[in-house]
Amino acid sequence: MRTAKDGSGSTHTFRARTMQDAVARLKRTLGPDAAIISTRRGRDPRGAYVEITAIGQARAALPSPEGEAPAMGGRRQASAAYARTALATQPAELPPLLAAVRQHAGVDKPFADRAAWLARQIEQREAEVAEEARRDARLAHRPPYHRVAEAEETGPALVSADEVQRRFERPADDEVGTLRAEIAELRAALTRLAAAEGEPAPAQPPKPAAGKPPKRAPAALAARAPATASTAKTAADALQRVLAPLRDEMAELRRLAATVGPVQDQLAEIRGLLHRAPREPAAALALRTRLIDVGIAATHAAELVERALQALPEGTADDREMLAALEAMIADELQCGGASVTRGGRQVMAFVGPTGVGKTTTIAKLATLARLAGRSVALITVDTFRMAAVEQLGRYAEVLDCPLRIARDPRALRAELAACADRDLILVDTTGRNPRAAEQVEALARYFPPGWGGDLVLTLSAATRGRDLFAALDGFAALDFDLLCATKTDETDALGALYSVVRRAGRPLAWTTFGQRVPDDIEEARADLIAAQILTGGARSPLRAAG
């Protein structure tokens, strides 16, 4: 803020980043009756600002020089704003202390000792506040965490490393100038006081020697002792009013600083990616795009390509070698298997999932395969809402010569499972549920509590886009499913989503289906075949596309 005198009063200029802040500073200094004579907008190296010129008499301590740190989010923004307000207004509490020093300079030695000690405490606090302000300003210039998360999901943005370096090393603003000036004046006064006494101020408040009474003030000062003690108490009280809010704010800033470590680590990782991006071969960029196009999540695609580059000899640029390395890694990490209906001991499996993914048809295919292998089968359905589904399953049961039982509630399901205990394979059909409707999933979960006696198979359509597949995983997580089944793999050329889904679910993929024919269009999942299909855009041949 700038101030000038004229015949009718003082002219004051207030500058802030917004009109609201500028008006608030004006009212705080001149009161609501100040006369505004001009306003203007401008820009400086830190961005746009608003400047208000007004006439009036100052009634409070002047605000700190204009210099707002960039906006921060949430609790940190409020903390930084409080710190700036405290630093700007606290010096108004110091005049009682300065007045006391000026009044008694060169007169009262005990008071001089106390004042010198108080000055050292202020100087120490000033250094701590300045360091915290600089740290807060550095944190303010760093990008918010949600941008880091977005960069992790979509891959690093192709900006120059010099630009990132410039953003990270922007100098912090000095927000304690006013307080520093007051402290300097206090030190000067104390220097004059010590010189008048003929000796330097002690390093700490003097303590009387053991067994000796403290020295008494000269008789000439005895009459002034009450006034001196009162003034010293006033100075000490003023100092405490200055330091108490700053002490609390510094503790808050320290707590905030402790939370930025993980963010700094992620920023350093992104910084390294930005430095490496220009050196990434064009072939690798093309392959990463290709993996994303076939349904692999962006983070998984970037990781696969980077690992493939590390695994191949330096300078390798052959697409076929890169594809071979990627196919091997996908096949190695794609967890498959976990169940077979044609062999093994007694099995109980319930199929759950969203509506329309093909659970009933999948159960019919598996039941047919089991019967062809000579195993006894029982079918149970809890889908009493769709009569067509019950009738369809009933026709299959009749053809396969196996019982079909209907369970209308969890207790009935337990009874039917007990009644079919002599069967080699029990397959349970369920009503399709909306994974985004928690109450529907919870109702289904009541049929299959922990230890219900079988495996839950989450059935998903491979033709569903990746975002909705992940939503289904999250929605059905409450069921704690055991296996995955992917249907309709013939209806998409983006089978890469299966890789990302299996990685995220941490459960094996047991079967894939690719048509309506019973039982032909189903097979036990094979990692090598699926990896080849992913890289050929869904083709069922394991041969890679040329080039």
VMD Tcl script that draws the C-alpha trace (Angstrom):
set ca {
  {0.00 0.00 0.00}
  {1.21 3.51 -0.86}
  {0.26 6.63 1.15}
  {0.44 10.33 0.22}
  {-0.68 13.52 2.04}
  {-2.80 16.30 0.59}
  {-4.86 19.11 1.98}
  {-8.00 17.09 2.62}
  {-6.38 14.01 4.13}
  {-4.16 11.10 3.19}
  {-4.34 9.35 -0.17}
  {-3.93 5.59 0.07}
  {-3.47 3.04 -2.72}
  {-4.42 -0.59 -2.10}
  {-3.43 -3.43 -4.43}
  {-4.71 -7.03 -4.30}
  {-5.42 -9.96 -6.59}
  {-9.20 -9.48 -6.42}
  {-11.51 -6.50 -5.96}
  {-12.93 -8.13 -2.82}
  {-9.50 -8.34 -1.17}
  {-8.61 -4.78 -2.14}
  {-11.86 -3.39 -0.68}
  {-11.35 -5.44 2.48}
  {-7.87 -3.92 2.95}
  {-9.26 -0.44 2.36}
  {-12.01 -0.89 4.98}
  {-9.57 -2.43 7.45}
  {-7.25 0.58 7.17}
  {-9.53 3.57 6.45}
  {-12.95 2.36 7.58}
  {-16.20 2.12 5.59}
  {-16.47 5.91 5.09}
  {-13.31 6.28 2.99}
  {-13.79 7.98 -0.39}
  {-12.66 5.91 -3.40}
  {-11.28 8.19 -6.11}
  {-10.12 5.61 -8.67}
  {-9.82 1.92 -9.48}
  {-7.76 0.18 -12.12}
  {-6.73 -3.30 -13.20}
  {-3.28 -4.41 -14.27}
  {-0.86 -7.31 -14.51}
  {2.51 -8.02 -12.95}
  {4.84 -11.05 -13.23}
  {2.56 -13.01 -10.91}
  {-0.73 -12.29 -12.71}
  {-3.67 -9.87 -12.69}
  {-4.29 -7.43 -9.85}
  {-6.78 -4.71 -8.80}
  {-5.65 -1.32 -7.46}
  {-7.90 1.09 -5.50}
  {-6.97 4.68 -4.60}
  {-8.93 6.27 -1.73}
  {-8.83 9.30 0.61}
  {-9.20 8.91 4.35}
  {-7.51 8.78 7.72}
  {-5.74 5.55 8.66}
  {-7.24 4.01 11.77}
  {-5.31 0.71 12.00}
  {-1.95 -0.80 11.19}
  {-1.25 -0.79 7.47}
  {-1.64 -4.13 5.71}
  {1.40 -5.98 4.53}
  {2.84 -5.23 1.07}
  {0.90 -6.79 -1.78}
  {2.18 -10.22 -2.68}
  {-0.20 -13.11 -2.52}
  {1.06 -16.66 -3.02}
  {-0.74 -18.66 -5.71}
  {-4.03 -20.21 -4.61}
  {-3.82 -23.51 -2.78}
  {-6.54 -26.01 -2.07}
  {-8.48 -26.88 1.07}
  {-7.01 -26.56 4.53}
  {-3.61 -25.34 3.32}
  {-5.21 -22.32 1.62}
  {-6.94 -21.28 4.83}
  {-3.72 -21.81 6.81}
  {-1.61 -19.72 4.42}
  {-4.21 -16.95 4.36}
  {-4.27 -16.89 8.17}
  {-0.47 -16.69 8.27}
  {-0.41 -13.71 5.88}
  {-3.09 -11.90 7.94}
  {-1.20 -12.56 11.16}
  {2.12 -11.31 9.76}
  {0.44 -8.19 8.39}
  {-1.42 -7.19 11.58}
  {0.76 -8.38 14.46}
  {3.26 -5.48 14.31}
  {0.42 -3.25 15.56}
  {0.90 -4.91 18.97}
  {4.56 -3.88 19.23}
  {4.27 -0.10 19.90}
  {3.74 -0.61 23.68}
  {7.00 -2.52 23.81}
  {8.85 0.05 21.69}
  {7.47 2.90 23.75}
  {8.64 1.24 26.94}
  {12.15 0.78 25.57}
  {12.36 4.37 24.32}
  {11.10 5.74 27.66}
  {13.58 3.84 29.77}
  {16.64 3.71 27.48}
  {19.76 4.40 29.50}
  {17.85 4.65 32.78}
  {16.77 1.32 34.21}
  {19.30 -1.57 33.96}
  {17.01 -4.39 35.20}
  {14.40 -3.37 32.67}
  {17.10 -3.19 29.98}
  {18.07 -6.78 30.72}
  {14.45 -7.91 30.45}
  {13.85 -5.93 27.25}
  {16.99 -7.28 25.62}
  {15.87 -10.82 26.42}
  {12.42 -10.12 24.98}
  {14.02 -8.72 21.82}
  {16.02 -11.90 21.35}
  {12.83 -13.96 21.70}
  {11.14 -11.84 19.03}
  {14.13 -12.20 16.71}
  {14.07 -15.99 17.14}
  {10.34 -16.14 16.41}
  {10.80 -13.91 13.38}
  {13.33 -16.35 11.91}
  {10.99 -19.30 12.48}
  {8.01 -17.50 10.92}
  {10.09 -16.45 7.91}
  {11.22 -20.03 7.30}
  {7.64 -21.36 7.57}
  {6.38 -18.64 5.21}
  {9.02 -19.54 2.63}
  {8.18 -23.23 2.93}
  {4.45 -22.52 2.55}
  {5.12 -20.41 -0.54}
  {7.19 -23.20 -2.09}
  {4.38 -25.67 -1.47}
  {1.88 -23.23 -2.99}
  {3.73 -23.22 -6.31}
  {3.55 -26.98 -6.68}
  {0.67 -28.55 -8.64}
  {-2.25 -30.00 -6.63}
  {-2.41 -33.71 -5.94}
  {-5.44 -34.34 -8.16}
  {-3.35 -33.28 -11.17}
  {-0.72 -35.84 -10.20}
  {-3.39 -38.53 -10.01}
  {-4.72 -37.50 -13.39}
  {-1.23 -37.67 -14.87}
  {-0.77 -41.16 -13.42}
  {-4.03 -42.35 -15.03}
  {-3.53 -40.88 -18.50}
  {0.28 -41.00 -18.82}
  {2.75 -38.09 -18.56}
  {1.98 -34.92 -20.47}
  {4.58 -34.08 -23.12}
  {5.82 -30.77 -21.76}
  {9.46 -29.73 -21.50}
  {11.49 -30.60 -18.44}
  {12.73 -26.97 -18.31}
  {9.15 -25.86 -17.73}
  {8.74 -28.32 -14.86}
  {12.04 -27.12 -13.36}
  {10.92 -23.49 -13.58}
  {7.68 -24.24 -11.76}
  {9.44 -26.09 -8.98}
  {12.14 -23.50 -8.29}
  {10.11 -20.27 -8.30}
  {11.38 -18.03 -5.47}
  {9.17 -17.57 -2.43}
  {7.73 -14.16 -1.44}
  {8.98 -12.35 1.68}
  {5.88 -11.88 3.87}
  {7.55 -10.68 7.07}
  {8.96 -7.32 5.93}
  {6.83 -5.25 8.28}
  {7.70 -7.36 11.29}
  {11.39 -7.27 10.39}
  {11.35 -3.45 10.33}
  {9.79 -3.30 13.79}
  {12.37 -5.74 15.14}
  {15.20 -3.70 13.66}
  {13.88 -0.59 15.40}
  {13.63 -2.48 18.67}
  {17.21 -3.73 18.38}
  {18.46 -0.22 17.71}
  {16.69 1.08 20.80}
  {18.13 -1.70 22.91}
  {21.61 -0.97 21.56}
  {21.27 2.63 22.68}
  {20.02 1.46 26.06}
  {22.98 -0.90 26.54}
  {25.44 1.79 25.46}
  {24.00 4.18 28.03}
  {24.60 1.58 30.73}
  {28.23 1.15 29.60}
  {28.14 -2.63 29.04}
  {26.65 -5.07 26.53}
  {23.25 -6.63 27.15}
  {23.48 -10.08 28.77}
  {22.75 -13.24 26.75}
  {19.83 -14.20 29.03}
  {17.90 -12.72 31.93}
  {20.32 -12.40 34.90}
  {19.96 -14.92 37.71}
  {21.11 -14.12 41.27}
  {24.02 -16.21 42.57}
  {23.16 -18.99 45.00}
  {22.89 -17.71 48.54}
  {23.17 -14.05 47.53}
  {20.28 -11.60 47.36}
  {19.77 -9.80 44.04}
  {21.22 -6.32 43.66}
  {18.87 -3.49 44.53}
  {18.16 -0.65 42.16}
  {19.77 2.70 43.06}
  {17.81 4.78 45.50}
  {17.24 7.39 42.81}
  {15.23 4.82 40.84}
  {13.26 3.41 43.77}
  {10.43 5.86 43.28}
  {10.10 4.84 39.65}
  {10.19 1.08 40.33}
  {6.37 0.58 40.35}
  {6.00 2.41 37.06}
  {8.90 0.46 35.54}
  {7.46 -2.89 36.61}
  {4.06 -1.94 35.22}
  {5.58 -0.88 31.90}
  {7.65 -4.07 31.69}
  {4.53 -6.16 32.31}
  {2.72 -4.23 29.57}
  {5.61 -4.91 27.19}
  {5.66 -8.60 28.07}
  {1.89 -8.87 27.58}
  {2.19 -7.18 24.18}
  {4.92 -9.57 23.19}
  {2.82 -12.59 24.15}
  {-0.08 -11.27 22.06}
  {2.35 -11.06 19.13}
  {3.84 -14.51 19.58}
  {0.86 -16.67 20.60}
  {-0.96 -16.67 17.23}
  {2.32 -17.06 15.36}
  {3.31 -20.00 17.55}
  {-0.01 -21.76 16.81}
  {0.28 -21.03 13.10}
  {3.83 -22.39 12.91}
  {2.67 -25.64 14.53}
  {-0.11 -25.89 11.94}
  {2.32 -25.27 9.07}
  {4.64 -27.98 10.38}
  {1.73 -30.45 10.39}
  {0.86 -29.47 6.83}
  {4.48 -29.84 5.70}
  {4.52 -33.42 7.01}
  {1.70 -34.36 4.60}
  {3.39 -33.27 1.39}
  {6.07 -35.97 1.35}
  {4.05 -38.47 -0.75}
  {3.05 -35.71 -3.17}
  {6.69 -34.67 -3.58}
  {7.65 -38.28 -4.33}
  {5.01 -38.56 -7.06}
  {6.03 -35.21 -8.52}
  {9.63 -36.40 -8.67}
  {8.49 -39.54 -10.49}
  {6.53 -37.53 -13.06}
  {9.49 -35.20 -13.44}
  {11.68 -38.17 -14.32}
  {9.15 -39.39 -16.86}
  {9.11 -35.96 -18.49}
  {12.91 -35.99 -18.76}
  {12.85 -39.43 -20.33}
  {9.93 -38.80 -22.72}
  {11.96 -37.16 -25.54}
  {14.32 -40.17 -25.59}
  {11.52 -42.76 -25.91}
  {11.69 -44.42 -29.34}
  {8.91 -43.63 -31.78}
  {8.13 -47.35 -32.02}
  {7.52 -47.48 -28.25}
  {5.12 -44.53 -28.43}
  {3.22 -46.27 -31.21}
  {3.02 -49.51 -29.24}
  {1.77 -47.76 -26.13}
  {-0.99 -46.15 -28.19}
  {-1.80 -49.53 -29.71}
  {-2.13 -51.17 -26.28}
  {-4.51 -48.43 -25.13}
  {-6.54 -48.84 -28.33}
  {-7.07 -52.55 -27.63}
  {-8.43 -51.82 -24.16}
  {-5.44 -51.96 -21.80}
  {-5.58 -49.23 -19.15}
  {-3.23 -46.31 -19.84}
  {-1.15 -46.91 -16.70}
  {-0.76 -50.61 -17.52}
  {0.13 -49.83 -21.16}
  {2.88 -47.39 -20.16}
  {4.28 -49.89 -17.66}
  {4.30 -52.75 -20.17}
  {6.10 -50.72 -22.86}
  {8.69 -49.40 -20.41}
  {9.45 -52.91 -19.15}
  {9.65 -54.23 -22.70}
  {12.22 -51.54 -23.54}
  {14.27 -52.51 -20.51}
  {14.12 -56.22 -21.39}
  {15.27 -55.76 -25.00}
  {18.85 -54.92 -26.03}
  {19.52 -51.18 -26.33}
  {18.73 -49.84 -29.78}
  {16.11 -52.48 -30.63}
  {13.46 -50.91 -32.84}
  {11.89 -53.98 -34.51}
  {8.12 -54.01 -33.98}
  {8.02 -57.80 -34.06}
  {10.54 -58.10 -31.23}
  {8.63 -55.54 -29.17}
  {5.33 -57.36 -29.81}
  {6.88 -60.68 -28.83}
  {8.20 -59.19 -25.58}
  {4.81 -57.62 -24.80}
  {2.93 -60.84 -25.57}
  {5.21 -62.82 -23.27}
  {4.74 -60.33 -20.40}
  {0.94 -60.23 -20.81}
  {0.71 -64.03 -20.90}
  {2.94 -64.31 -17.83}
  {0.86 -61.84 -15.79}
  {-2.63 -62.88 -16.97}
  {-3.82 -65.21 -14.21}
  {-6.04 -67.93 -15.72}
  {-7.59 -71.24 -14.64}
  {-8.83 -72.17 -11.20}
  {-11.78 -74.40 -12.18}
  {-12.82 -77.19 -14.52}
  {-16.28 -78.75 -14.74}
  {-15.08 -81.89 -16.54}
  {-12.72 -83.21 -13.89}
  {-11.96 -82.99 -10.20}
  {-14.06 -83.53 -7.10}
  {-17.42 -82.15 -6.06}
  {-17.98 -78.54 -7.07}
  {-20.53 -75.85 -6.20}
  {-20.47 -72.61 -8.19}
  {-22.82 -69.60 -8.30}
  {-22.69 -67.14 -11.19}
  {-23.24 -63.44 -10.39}
  {-22.87 -60.28 -12.42}
  {-24.64 -57.41 -14.18}
  {-27.80 -57.93 -16.22}
  {-27.52 -59.26 -19.75}
  {-23.98 -60.64 -19.62}
  {-25.02 -64.25 -20.38}
  {-24.94 -66.03 -17.02}
  {-27.78 -68.45 -17.83}
  {-26.32 -69.45 -21.22}
  {-22.87 -69.91 -19.65}
  {-24.35 -72.22 -17.00}
  {-26.05 -74.27 -19.74}
  {-22.73 -74.65 -21.59}
  {-20.86 -75.77 -18.47}
  {-23.62 -78.17 -17.44}
  {-23.55 -79.77 -20.89}
  {-19.75 -80.17 -20.80}
  {-19.99 -81.81 -17.38}
  {-22.70 -84.23 -18.51}
  {-20.68 -85.15 -21.61}
  {-17.79 -85.95 -19.25}
  {-20.04 -88.35 -17.31}
  {-20.58 -86.16 -14.24}
  {-23.85 -85.73 -12.35}
  {-25.22 -82.18 -12.37}
  {-27.87 -80.17 -10.48}
  {-29.13 -76.70 -11.44}
  {-30.51 -74.17 -8.94}
  {-31.87 -70.73 -9.75}
  {-32.64 -67.81 -7.46}
  {-33.76 -65.73 -10.46}
  {-37.50 -65.75 -9.77}
  {-38.04 -62.36 -11.40}
  {-37.53 -63.53 -15.01}
  {-39.82 -66.41 -15.86}
  {-38.20 -66.71 -19.30}
  {-34.84 -67.43 -17.66}
  {-36.38 -70.12 -15.45}
  {-38.09 -71.71 -18.45}
  {-34.87 -71.60 -20.50}
  {-32.89 -73.28 -17.73}
  {-35.71 -75.81 -17.27}
  {-35.48 -76.87 -20.92}
  {-31.73 -77.43 -20.57}
  {-32.28 -79.43 -17.36}
  {-34.79 -81.64 -19.14}
  {-32.42 -82.29 -22.06}
  {-29.49 -83.00 -19.72}
  {-31.60 -85.18 -17.41}
  {-30.68 -83.22 -14.30}
  {-32.87 -81.60 -11.63}
  {-33.72 -77.87 -11.60}
  {-34.56 -76.39 -8.22}
  {-35.85 -72.90 -7.38}
  {-34.74 -71.00 -4.25}
  {-36.81 -67.94 -3.42}
  {-34.75 -66.77 -0.43}
  {-31.38 -67.47 1.25}
  {-32.84 -70.10 3.58}
  {-34.38 -71.97 0.64}
  {-31.03 -71.90 -1.19}
  {-29.31 -73.58 1.76}
  {-32.00 -76.26 1.80}
  {-31.69 -76.93 -1.93}
  {-27.90 -77.14 -1.73}
  {-28.25 -79.76 1.01}
  {-30.76 -81.68 -1.09}
  {-28.30 -81.85 -4.01}
  {-25.31 -82.87 -1.92}
  {-24.90 -86.12 -3.86}
  {-24.26 -84.35 -7.20}
  {-20.76 -83.87 -8.65}
  {-21.50 -80.36 -9.91}
  {-24.06 -77.82 -8.66}
  {-24.49 -74.64 -10.72}
  {-26.49 -71.70 -9.27}
  {-28.03 -69.03 -11.51}
  {-28.79 -65.57 -10.06}
  {-30.64 -62.42 -11.02}
  {-28.55 -59.80 -12.80}
  {-27.75 -56.83 -10.56}
  {-26.76 -53.23 -11.19}
  {-23.24 -52.89 -9.73}
  {-23.89 -49.19 -9.05}
  {-26.93 -50.00 -6.88}
  {-25.40 -51.03 -3.56}
  {-28.73 -52.20 -2.13}
  {-29.16 -54.72 -4.99}
  {-25.69 -56.15 -4.46}
  {-26.26 -56.35 -0.70}
  {-29.52 -58.25 -1.25}
  {-27.66 -60.76 -3.43}
  {-24.85 -61.07 -0.88}
  {-27.34 -62.39 1.68}
  {-27.66 -65.56 -0.41}
  {-23.91 -66.19 -0.22}
  {-22.55 -65.36 3.25}
  {-18.97 -66.30 4.15}
  {-18.59 -70.07 4.21}
  {-21.74 -70.71 2.14}
  {-20.08 -73.78 0.60}
  {-19.10 -72.86 -2.94}
  {-17.29 -70.50 -5.30}
  {-18.71 -67.23 -6.64}
  {-17.99 -66.57 -10.32}
  {-18.24 -62.90 -11.38}
  {-19.42 -62.95 -14.99}
  {-18.61 -59.92 -17.14}
  {-19.10 -59.11 -20.81}
  {-15.83 -58.46 -22.64}
  {-17.78 -56.14 -24.94}
  {-18.26 -53.70 -22.04}
  {-15.97 -50.67 -22.09}
  {-13.13 -50.60 -19.60}
  {-14.57 -47.91 -17.32}
  {-17.79 -49.90 -16.80}
  {-15.84 -53.12 -16.25}
  {-13.91 -51.47 -13.44}
  {-17.19 -50.14 -12.00}
  {-18.58 -53.69 -11.99}
  {-15.48 -54.94 -10.18}
  {-15.91 -52.28 -7.52}
  {-19.68 -52.82 -7.25}
  {-19.48 -56.59 -6.76}
  {-16.44 -56.45 -4.46}
  {-18.80 -56.84 -1.49}
  {-19.49 -60.42 -2.65}
  {-15.81 -61.39 -2.35}
  {-16.00 -63.42 -5.57}
  {-13.51 -66.21 -6.32}
  {-13.32 -66.49 -10.13}
  {-13.93 -64.45 -13.27}
  {-15.74 -65.45 -16.45}
  {-15.55 -63.28 -19.61}
  {-18.43 -63.60 -22.08}
  {-18.98 -62.21 -25.59}
  {-15.29 -62.04 -26.45}
  {-16.32 -62.36 -30.10}
  {-18.17 -59.02 -29.93}
  {-15.14 -56.79 -29.34}
  {-11.69 -56.10 -30.75}
  {-10.50 -54.59 -27.44}
  {-9.73 -57.66 -25.35}
  {-6.94 -55.79 -23.57}
  {-9.52 -54.79 -20.97}
  {-9.44 -58.42 -19.74}
  {-5.76 -58.02 -18.86}
  {-6.40 -54.86 -16.83}
  {-9.52 -56.34 -15.18}
  {-7.69 -59.50 -14.06}
  {-4.78 -57.44 -12.72}
  {-7.10 -55.17 -10.79}
  {-9.35 -57.96 -9.47}
  {-6.50 -60.23 -8.38}
  {-8.69 -63.25 -9.25}
  {-8.11 -65.85 -12.01}
  {-10.05 -65.83 -15.27}
  {-11.68 -69.27 -15.49}
  {-13.60 -69.25 -18.81}
  {-14.19 -67.19 -21.93}
  {-17.24 -67.49 -24.20}
  {-17.50 -66.38 -27.82}
  {-20.99 -67.22 -29.15}
  {-24.41 -68.71 -28.41}
  {-23.79 -72.34 -29.36}
  {-24.11 -74.81 -26.48}
  {-21.64 -76.18 -25.52}
  {-19.22 -75.29 -28.32}
  {-18.65 -71.57 -27.70}
  {-16.89 -71.75 -24.34}
  {-13.39 -72.74 -23.27}
  {-11.17 -72.68 -20.23}
  {-9.17 -69.46 -20.27}
  {-5.62 -69.73 -21.64}
  {-3.21 -66.90 -20.94}
  {-1.08 -67.45 -24.05}
  {-4.09 -67.46 -26.38}
  {-5.67 -64.39 -24.78}
  {-2.35 -62.49 -24.92}
  {-2.11 -63.19 -28.66}
  {-5.76 -62.17 -29.16}
  {-5.15 -58.90 -27.32}
  {-2.33 -57.91 -29.66}
  {-4.28 -58.91 -32.79}
  {-7.38 -56.93 -31.92}
  {-9.51 -59.86 -30.78}
  {-8.69 -62.36 -33.55}
  {-8.95 -65.92 -32.20}
  {-5.86 -67.04 -34.08}
  {-2.66 -66.93 -31.99}
  {-0.72 -65.60 -34.98}
  {0.36 -61.99 -34.66}
  {-0.59 -59.38 -37.21}
  {2.26 -58.58 -39.56}
  {4.24 -55.40 -38.87}
}
mol new
graphics top color blue
foreach p $ca { graphics top sphere $p radius 0.5 }
foreach p [lrange $ca 0 end-1] q [lrange $ca 1 end] { graphics top cylinder $p $q radius 0.2 }
display resetview
